[in-house]
Amino acid sequence: MDQKFLPVFSLDWTGLLKKISNVEGDYGVLAPISCYNKLLINIRKLNKPFFIDSGVFNNKNYPWYTQLDCEYKNERWTHEYRLASEQHLRQRIQNYLARCDKFSPDYIFAPDAIAEPLLSLHLARLCWEEYLRKSRTYTLIGVVQVGSPLYNWQEKLVPQIDSLPLHYKSPCSFLAPLISEYRNIGYKYIALGGLLKADCTRKTGLKFGLSPQELDELLTWSRPNFVLGGLALTRLEVLKKHQVWADSTGWLWWDARYDYQRFGHRNALQEVANATFLS
């Protein structure tokens, strides 16, 4: 990964691919592995940096890292989805890597679990081991789930006179060693994930949970290579400052009729791509 800002446009259907094919400049394309074969093949033909992810938003009720567990207790059978066995997880990861092998991406994201930083670390370790079992043409990026600790951390409202140094008992005290552990496993490239929050008022159903100032502070000490869901016009200067890559949520694809005042007289995709010339 070059140490400069790069916008990465996320898509999952052919209409969006046609739309970005007219965009000039440097950018990457990200697609979930669940996309049909022809779309993934056509993305590769764009000759842009090509990313594949495991599709963490698929099957939210019964995610891939769980399996149905049946147990007889209290004189009846119970059925419950629990964390799958390591053997099952490794097989699913092997299947994911094998499918990625077919489409020659430049980068793929290690499978992760939304709002589960420690489980995501476990999955990242298994994925790294499976990734190394054979020679591959693409680079594996580790996804650190930072959103849950940042958004749910319980801060002390009143500092105590005997408080420990800055960042102790703060999200940084948890996330800094977590990110270091990914590097200890062997990941050269780190992406920050989990930064999108549910928002029923938005067309995408999601919103980025940090202000530009908060994102600036996070990137200052975490120093990732990629920010998942972080691409937006309001955050361009922060992303360029830290020279990180970032992918978009659905806002870039909005038609003018959704919000004419904001998008009626501008090409947001091209506007973002143009920012690479100034990074």
C-alpha positions in Angstrom: 0.0 0.0 0.0 1.3 3.4 -1.0 1.5 5.9 1.8 -1.0 8.3 0.3 -4.7 8.8 0.4 -6.8 6.6 -1.8 -10.6 6.5 -2.1 -12.1 3.1 -2.5 -15.6 2.8 -3.8 -17.8 -0.1 -2.5 -20.3 -1.7 -4.7 -22.3 -4.9 -5.1 -24.1 -4.6 -8.4 -23.3 -3.9 -12.1 -25.1 -0.5 -12.2 -22.7 0.9 -9.7 -19.7 -0.5 -11.6 -20.9 1.2 -14.8 -21.2 4.4 -12.8 -17.6 4.5 -11.5 -16.1 3.3 -14.8 -16.6 6.9 -15.9 -14.7 8.4 -13.0 -11.2 9.7 -13.8 -8.3 9.5 -11.4 -6.9 7.1 -8.8 -9.3 5.0 -6.8 -9.9 1.4 -5.7 -13.0 -0.8 -5.8 -14.3 -3.0 -3.0 -16.8 -5.8 -3.3 -18.1 -8.5 -0.9 -17.2 -12.1 -1.8 -20.9 -12.8 -2.1 -21.1 -10.9 -5.4 -21.8 -13.1 -8.4 -18.8 -14.2 -10.5 -19.2 -12.0 -13.5 -19.3 -8.8 -11.4 -16.0 -9.7 -9.6 -14.4 -10.6 -13.0 -15.5 -7.2 -14.5 -14.2 -5.3 -11.5 -10.8 -6.9 -12.0 -10.9 -5.7 -15.7 -11.1 -2.1 -14.5 -7.4 -2.5 -13.6 -7.9 -0.5 -10.4 -6.8 -1.6 -6.9 -9.3 -4.4 -6.2 -10.4 -5.3 -2.7 -12.7 -8.2 -1.5 -14.3 -8.5 1.9 -16.0 -11.4 3.6 -19.4 -9.6 3.7 -19.8 -9.0 7.4 -23.3 -7.6 6.9 -24.6 -10.8 5.4 -26.9 -13.1 7.5 -26.9 -11.0 10.6 -29.3 -13.3 12.4 -27.1 -16.4 11.9 -23.6 -15.2 11.0 -21.1 -17.5 9.4 -19.0 -17.9 12.5 -21.8 -19.6 14.4 -23.3 -23.0 14.2 -26.4 -24.6 15.6 -25.8 -26.4 18.8 -28.3 -29.1 20.0 -28.3 -30.1 23.7 -30.7 -32.2 25.8 -31.2 -30.6 29.2 -34.0 -30.2 31.7 -35.8 -33.0 30.0 -36.0 -31.3 26.6 -33.9 -30.5 23.6 -32.6 -27.0 23.2 -31.4 -25.5 19.9 -29.0 -22.5 20.1 -26.6 -20.8 17.8 -23.1 -20.6 19.4 -19.6 -19.8 18.3 -18.6 -22.5 15.8 -15.8 -24.9 16.5 -12.3 -24.1 15.3 -12.5 -26.8 12.7 -15.7 -25.2 11.3 -14.2 -21.7 11.4 -11.1 -22.9 9.5 -13.2 -24.6 6.9 -15.2 -21.4 6.3 -12.1 -19.3 6.1 -10.5 -21.8 3.7 -13.6 -21.5 1.5 -13.4 -17.7 1.6 -9.7 -17.7 0.6 -10.3 -20.3 -2.2 -13.1 -18.1 -3.7 -10.9 -15.0 -3.5 -8.1 -16.9 -5.3 -10.4 -17.2 -8.4 -10.7 -13.4 -9.0 -7.1 -12.1 -8.5 -7.8 -9.3 -6.1 -5.0 -7.1 -4.9 -6.1 -7.1 -1.3 -8.7 -9.0 0.8 -9.9 -8.2 4.3 -9.7 -10.9 7.0 -13.1 -12.0 8.2 -14.3 -10.1 11.3 -17.4 -9.9 13.5 -19.3 -6.6 14.0 -18.9 -5.2 17.5 -16.7 -8.2 18.6 -13.1 -7.0 18.8 -11.7 -10.1 20.6 -13.6 -12.5 18.4 -12.4 -10.7 15.4 -8.8 -11.0 16.7 -9.4 -14.8 17.0 -10.7 -15.0 13.5 -7.8 -12.9 12.2 -5.3 -15.3 13.7 -7.0 -18.3 12.1 -7.2 -16.5 8.8 -3.5 -15.5 8.8 -2.6 -19.2 9.4 -4.7 -20.4 6.6 -3.5 -17.6 4.3 0.1 -18.7 4.7 -0.6 -22.3 3.8 -0.1 -21.5 0.1 1.4 -18.8 -2.1 -1.2 -16.2 -2.9 -1.2 -13.2 -5.2 -3.1 -10.9 -2.9 -2.3 -9.2 0.4 -4.4 -9.9 3.6 -5.6 -6.9 5.6 -6.5 -7.3 9.3 -9.7 -5.7 10.4 -9.6 -4.3 14.0 -13.1 -3.7 15.4 -12.6 -0.4 17.1 -16.2 0.9 17.1 -17.6 -1.0 20.0 -14.9 0.0 22.5 -15.1 3.6 21.3 -18.8 4.0 21.4 -19.6 1.9 24.5 -16.7 2.8 26.9 -17.8 3.9 30.3 -15.7 6.9 31.2 -15.4 8.2 34.8 -17.3 11.5 34.8 -15.1 13.1 37.6 -11.3 12.5 37.4 -9.9 11.1 40.6 -6.9 12.7 42.4 -5.1 9.4 42.2 -5.9 8.8 38.5 -3.4 6.8 36.5 -1.7 8.3 33.4 -3.5 9.5 30.4 -5.4 6.9 28.4 -5.5 4.4 31.3 -9.0 3.0 31.5 -9.9 4.6 28.2 -10.6 3.1 24.8 -6.9 3.7 23.9 -5.8 1.5 26.7 -7.7 -1.4 25.1 -7.3 -0.6 21.4 -3.6 0.1 21.3 -2.5 -3.3 22.5 -5.3 -4.9 20.3 -3.8 -3.3 17.2 -0.3 -4.3 18.3 -1.5 -7.9 18.6 -2.6 -7.9 14.9 1.0 -6.8 14.0 2.4 -9.5 16.2 0.4 -12.1 14.3 2.1 -10.9 11.1 -0.4 -8.4 9.6 1.5 -5.6 7.8 -1.7 -3.8 6.9 -4.4 -2.8 9.4 -8.0 -1.6 8.7 -10.2 0.0 11.4 -13.7 -1.3 11.3 -17.0 -1.1 13.2 -17.2 2.7 13.0 -20.6 2.7 11.4 -23.6 3.0 13.7 -27.3 2.1 13.0 -29.4 5.1 12.0 -32.9 4.5 10.7 -33.2 8.1 9.4 -30.6 7.4 6.7 -31.2 5.7 3.4 -28.3 3.3 4.0 -29.4 2.6 7.6 -25.9 3.5 8.8 -23.9 6.5 9.8 -20.3 7.1 10.6 -20.0 7.5 14.3 -17.1 9.9 14.6 -16.8 13.6 13.9 -13.8 14.7 11.7 -12.0 15.9 14.9 -12.6 12.5 16.6 -11.4 10.6 13.6 -8.3 12.8 13.4 -7.5 11.9 17.0 -8.1 8.2 16.4 -5.9 8.1 13.4 -3.1 10.1 15.1 -2.4 7.3 17.7 -3.7 4.2 15.9 -2.0 4.8 12.5 -3.9 2.3 10.4 -3.6 1.8 6.6 -7.4 1.7 5.9 -10.6 3.1 7.4 -13.7 1.0 6.6 -16.8 3.2 5.9 -14.8 6.4 6.5 -14.9 8.0 3.1 -16.9 11.2 3.0 -16.4 14.8 1.7 -16.4 16.0 5.3 -13.6 13.7 6.2 -11.4 14.1 3.1 -8.9 16.5 4.8 -8.4 14.1 7.7 -7.9 11.1 5.5 -5.4 13.0 3.3 -3.6 14.3 6.4 -3.0 10.8 7.7 -2.5 9.3 4.2 -4.8 6.4 4.7 -7.1 4.5 2.3 -10.9 4.5 3.0 -14.0 3.1 1.5 -17.4 4.6 1.1 -20.8 3.8 2.4 -23.9 4.3 0.3 -23.9 8.1 0.3 -21.7 8.4 -2.8 -24.2 6.6 -4.9 -27.1 8.9 -4.1 -29.0 10.3 -7.1 -29.7 14.0 -7.1 -33.4 13.3 -6.6 -32.7 12.0 -3.0 -31.1 15.3 -1.9 -31.0 17.8 -4.8 -29.6 20.6 -2.6 -26.5 18.6 -1.9 -26.1 16.5 -5.0 -28.0 18.2 -7.7 -25.0 20.2 -9.1 -22.0 18.0 -8.2 -20.4 14.7 -9.1 -19.5 13.3 -5.6 -17.6 10.3 -7.0 -15.4 12.5 -9.2 -15.0 15.1 -6.5 -13.6 12.4 -4.2 -11.3 11.0 -6.9 -10.0 14.5 -7.6 -8.8 14.7 -4.0 -6.1 12.2 -4.7 -4.2 14.7 -6.8 -3.8 17.0 -3.8 -2.9 14.3 -1.2 
